[in-house]
C-alpha cells in the first residue's frame, strides 16, 4: 500500500502500485490532462512510472522548468518520426535538447532542401493531432543493436555499441517509430503542438571530419503559441541586426 507524499506535505495512500498519472488523476482530471512527467524521490520519470513503495512525488506540468525540456526532447523525437515517414530512405542519428530548442541529425543521400522543412512540419502536425501514445521499454544491449540493424538504422546501432555494457538501455516507441533514449517523454504527442523548424545545417557524424557529413534540422518548441511567436520574433530581429552590421 504505497503512501505518496506530495510537495505540499499532503499524503495519499493507495491499495496497490500506482503510476504518476494515476496519482494525478486521483487529484483531479485537470491535473491529469496537464501532466507531462513526474519526479519520484528526486528522479525525473515518465508519467507511466509505477510506484510500488512509499515515495515522494512532484508532478511535472507546463508550469515547471523541467517541463519545457521534456517538451523539446519529445518534439525532437516527433521530428525524427515525421522525417522517417516523409523520407523513408533517411536514417536518424541523435537529437538532443539545446538552448532554446533542439536539433536532430539525419543521414539522407538525396539531401534535404529548405522547402522540405514545410513537408516535415506538416507531418509533425498530423502526428500531434493523432495524440499517439509514447511508451518506454527496457531492452538488452544485444537486442537493441540487432533491432536497429534490422531496421537499417546503422547509426543507432553504432551509438549503442559505444555505450558501456553495464548501462541499462531504454527505448521509446510512438506508433511505428522507436528511438533510443533515457527520457522522460510526454505521455502522448498531443502535448507537442507549438513548434517551429528553423533551419538546416551540416554536421559530421560524431563531430569527426573523417566521418560522413549528416544534415541537421534545428527547431524550437514551447507550451504556448504566444511564447513561440515571441521567440521567433526575437530571432527575426536578431537577424535584421546582423544584416545591418554587414551593411
C-alpha positions in Angstrom: 0.0 0.0 0.0 2.2 2.8 -1.2 2.0 6.1 0.6 2.7 9.0 -1.8 3.9 12.3 -0.3 3.3 15.4 -2.4 5.3 18.7 -2.4 2.8 20.5 -0.1 3.3 17.7 2.5 -0.1 16.1 1.9 -0.2 12.3 1.5 -2.3 9.9 -0.4 -2.5 6.2 0.3 -3.2 3.6 -2.4 -4.2 0.0 -2.1 -1.9 -1.1 -4.9 1.0 0.1 -7.0 0.3 3.4 -8.8 1.7 5.4 -11.7 2.5 9.1 -11.7 -0.6 9.5 -13.9 -2.7 7.5 -11.5 -1.9 9.9 -8.7 -2.5 13.0 -11.0 -5.9 11.5 -11.9 -6.7 10.9 -8.3 -6.1 14.5 -7.5 -8.2 15.7 -10.5 -8.9 15.4 -14.2 -7.4 18.8 -14.9 -4.0 17.9 -13.4 -4.1 14.5 -15.2 -4.6 16.3 -18.6 -1.7 18.7 -17.8 0.7 16.0 -16.5 3.9 15.6 -18.6 6.1 13.5 -16.3 7.0 13.2 -12.6 9.8 13.5 -10.1 9.9 10.4 -7.8 12.3 10.6 -4.9 14.3 13.2 -6.8 14.5 11.4 -10.1 12.7 12.5 -13.3 10.4 9.7 -14.7 7.7 9.2 -17.2 4.0 9.7 -16.3 3.7 5.9 -16.7 6.3 5.2 -14.0 4.9 2.8 -11.4 5.5 3.3 -7.7 5.2 0.1 -5.6 6.5 1.5 -2.3 6.2 4.7 -0.3 7.6 7.7 -2.4 7.8 11.4 -2.7 6.2 12.7 -5.9 6.3 16.0 -7.7 4.1 16.1 -10.8 5.7 17.9 -13.8 3.5 20.2 -15.9 4.0 23.2 -18.1 4.5 25.3 -15.0 7.7 23.5 -14.2 11.1 24.3 -15.7 11.8 20.7 -16.5 8.5 20.5 -18.4 9.9 22.7 -21.2 12.9 20.5 -21.7 10.7 17.4 -21.8 8.5 19.1 -24.4 11.5 19.9 -26.6 13.1 16.5 -26.3 9.8 14.9 -27.2 9.4 17.2 -30.2 12.9 16.1 -31.4 11.5 12.6 -31.4 8.4 13.8 -33.2 10.6 15.4 -35.9 12.5 12.2 -36.4 9.3 10.2 -36.7 8.0 12.7 -39.3 11.2 12.6 -41.3 11.1 8.8 -41.3 7.6 8.9 -42.7 8.2 11.6 -45.3 11.7 10.4 -46.3 11.8 6.7 -45.6 15.3 6.4 -47.1 16.8 8.6 -44.4 18.4 7.4 -41.1 18.1 9.2 -37.8 21.1 9.5 -35.5 20.9 11.8 -32.5 18.5 14.5 -31.4 19.3 16.4 -28.2 17.8 19.4 -26.5 19.9 22.6 -26.8 19.5 26.1 -25.5 16.2 27.5 -26.8 15.3 24.4 -28.8 16.5 21.1 -30.2 18.0 19.5 -33.3 18.1 16.1 -34.9 20.9 14.8 -37.3 19.9 12.7 -40.3 21.7 10.7 -43.0 19.8 11.2 -46.3 21.6 10.6 -49.6 19.5 13.0 -51.6 19.8 15.8 -49.1 17.1 17.9 -47.6 16.1 21.2 -49.2 14.8 24.2 -47.2 11.3 23.7 -48.6 11.3 20.1 -47.2 11.0 21.6 -43.7 7.4 22.6 -44.5 6.6 19.0 -45.6 8.1 17.6 -42.4 6.3 20.2 -40.2 3.0 19.3 -41.8 3.5 15.6 -41.0 4.5 16.6 -37.4 1.2 18.5 -37.0 -0.7 15.4 -38.2 1.1 13.3 -35.6 0.3 15.8 -32.9 -3.4 15.7 -33.9 -3.3 11.8 -33.6 -2.3 12.0 -30.0 0.0 9.0 -30.4 0.8 7.3 -27.0 4.5 7.3 -26.1 5.7 4.2 -24.3 9.0 3.3 -22.7 10.5 -0.2 -22.5 13.8 -1.7 -21.4 16.0 -3.8 -23.7 19.3 -5.6 -23.6 22.3 -4.2 -25.4 22.5 -7.1 -27.9 18.7 -6.9 -28.6 18.9 -3.2 -29.2 21.8 -3.5 -31.7 20.0 -6.2 -33.5 16.7 -4.3 -33.5 18.2 -1.2 -35.1 20.4 -3.1 -37.6 17.3 -4.9 -38.8 15.7 -1.5 -39.4 18.7 -0.4 -41.4 19.5 2.2 -38.7 23.2 1.7 -38.6 24.0 5.0 -36.8 21.8 4.0 -33.8 23.5 0.6 -33.7 26.9 2.3 -33.5 25.7 4.6 -30.7 24.6 1.5 -28.7 27.9 -0.3 -29.3 29.7 2.7 -27.7 27.5 2.6 -24.5 29.1 0.7 -21.6 27.8 -2.8 -21.4 26.6 -2.5 -17.8 24.4 0.6 -18.6 20.7 -0.1 -18.8 19.1 0.8 -22.2 15.6 2.1 -22.7 13.7 2.6 -25.9 10.7 4.9 -26.5 8.0 4.0 -29.0 5.3 6.1 -30.6 3.4 4.4 -33.3 5.9 2.7 -35.6 8.8 5.0 -34.5 11.3 3.7 -31.9 14.2 5.6 -30.6 17.0 5.0 -28.0 16.6 7.5 -25.1 16.8 7.8 -21.4 13.7 10.0 -21.3 11.5 11.1 -19.8 9.0 11.9 -22.5 5.4 13.2 -22.7 2.6 10.7 -22.4 1.4 11.3 -26.0 2.1 13.5 -29.0 -0.9 15.9 -28.3 1.4 17.9 -25.9 3.7 19.0 -28.8 1.7 21.4 -30.9 3.7 24.6 -30.6 6.9 24.1 -32.6 8.8 25.6 -35.5 11.5 24.0 -37.6 14.0 26.8 -38.0 16.9 25.8 -40.3 19.1 23.2 -42.0 22.8 22.8 -41.4 25.6 20.2 -42.0 27.2 18.2 -39.2 29.8 15.5 -39.2 28.9 12.2 -37.6 30.1 12.4 -34.0 31.8 15.8 -34.8 34.6 14.0 -36.7 35.6 15.4 -40.1 36.7 12.0 -41.2 33.2 10.7 -40.7 30.2 11.1 -43.1 28.5 14.5 -43.3 25.0 14.5 -42.0 22.2 17.0 -42.2 21.0 18.7 -39.0 17.4 20.1 -38.7 17.0 22.7 -36.0 13.8 23.5 -34.3 12.2 25.1 -31.2 9.0 24.4 -29.2 7.0 26.0 -26.4 3.9 25.3 -24.4 2.0 28.3 -25.7 1.8 29.9 -29.2 2.4 33.4 -27.8 5.8 32.2 -26.3 6.7 30.6 -29.6 5.8 33.7 -31.6 7.7 35.9 -29.2 10.8 33.7 -29.6 10.6 33.7 -33.4 10.2 37.5 -33.5 13.3 37.8 -31.4 15.2 35.6 -33.8 14.0 37.7 -36.7 15.0 40.9 -35.1 18.5 39.5 -34.3 18.8 38.5 -38.0 18.0 42.0 -39.0 20.6 43.5 -36.7 23.2 41.1 -38.2 22.3 42.3 -41.7 22.7 45.9 -40.7 26.1 45.2 -39.3 27.1 43.5 -42.6 25.8 46.5 -44.5 
